[in-house]
Amino acid sequence: MKATVVVRPKQGILDPQGEAVETALEHLGFTVSAARVGKVVDLELDADDPEQARAQVQKMCEQLLANPLMESFEVEIHG
Amino acid sequence: MASPQPRIGVVTYPGSQDDRDALWALGALDAEAVPVWHEETELPDLDAVVLPGGFSYGDYLRCGAIARFSPATAAVKAFADAGGLVLGICNGFQILCEAGLLPGVLLRNESLRFVCRDVPLVVERDDLPFTSRCTVGQRIVVPVKHGDGRWFAPPELVRELEANRQVVLRYGEPCNGSVDDVAGICNEQGNVMGLMPHPEHAVDPLLGSADGALILASLVESARELVLAFN
C-alpha cells in the first residue's frame, strides 16, 4: 500500500521560501498573490487495510514527518 | 588542593562541524573535554554535555530532526532529565528543540540568507549555570553562522516562556527574524540551554571577541561546583 504525505508550513507562519518563489514567479510575468512551499513524502507500507495504513502514517507524521509547532500535514492513502 | 577539572562531553554526530572547536574551547577554559560518539548508548561519567554546531545528518527533513533519534541523544535526554547540565549550540540547539528538551523550533532565516557575522547579544538571565559570569542587561558579542536560526513558538507558548523568564539571550540587533529576538532559551528547570550564536568561536580576543568565554566559563565553573559538591 502506498501513502503520500503533504507537509505545509502552518497558516500564519512566515514562509520566506514561499515569498521568494512568489517573487521569482512575478519576475517571469506571472501574477501570483501567494506561494507557500512545503514538502511531499511518498511512502510504501506493509499494510493491507487502508484505515490501518492511515493510522500508521498519522503516527509517523506526529512523531517525525511534521513538527506540529510549525507544520500541518495531510495524508493520502493509495490502494 | 587544586580545583578539580570538570568533565564536559561534546557529542559528535555525522555532520557535526564545531565539535572540535567546542572541545578545544572547553579545554582552554580548564575543563576536561570528552568526545562522545553519536552511537554511544550511555554517556561516560560527565558533569555537563555540549551538543555542538554543524549539520547533523545533513539537516535532512528538518534541522535536528534525525539527530533526535541517535543513541547519544537518548542518553543526553536521560542525563538532562536527571538534572544534568546540557548546552546546545546552533545545530545542538535545533536538536534540543526537536528532542523536546527545549521549547520552540528553529526555522529558515527570514532573509533566506545564511548569516555569518558577529552579533551583539543582550543577557536576560545571569542566575543560570550557563550565564553566571554575565550580568543582566550586559551586551556581549558572539558570532552566528546559520541558515535556519529563526526561533519560533506560538504566541501562547511565548507568553508562557516570557513569564517563566526562559529567554536567556536576545539579539541586540535584527539577525534572523526570531520571535522577540530570541537568541537563546532555557528549559523551565534551567539545566538545559540552547543558543544559535557560537560561544566556542569567541573565546580569545584573537578570534574577534572573547565574550563567548563568559558563557562557556560559566558552564565550566558550574560543572566544577557540581564536582566539588559530590566529593
HADDOCK unambig.tbl for C-alpha pairs under 7 A between the chains (distance, minus, plus):
assign (segid A and resid 16 and name CA) (segid B and resid 110 and name CA) 5.79 0.50 0.50
assign (segid A and resid 16 and name CA) (segid B and resid 111 and name CA) 6.97 0.50 0.50
assign (segid A and resid 16 and name CA) (segid B and resid 112 and name CA) 6.24 0.50 0.50
assign (segid A and resid 69 and name CA) (segid B and resid 153 and name CA) 6.83 0.50 0.50
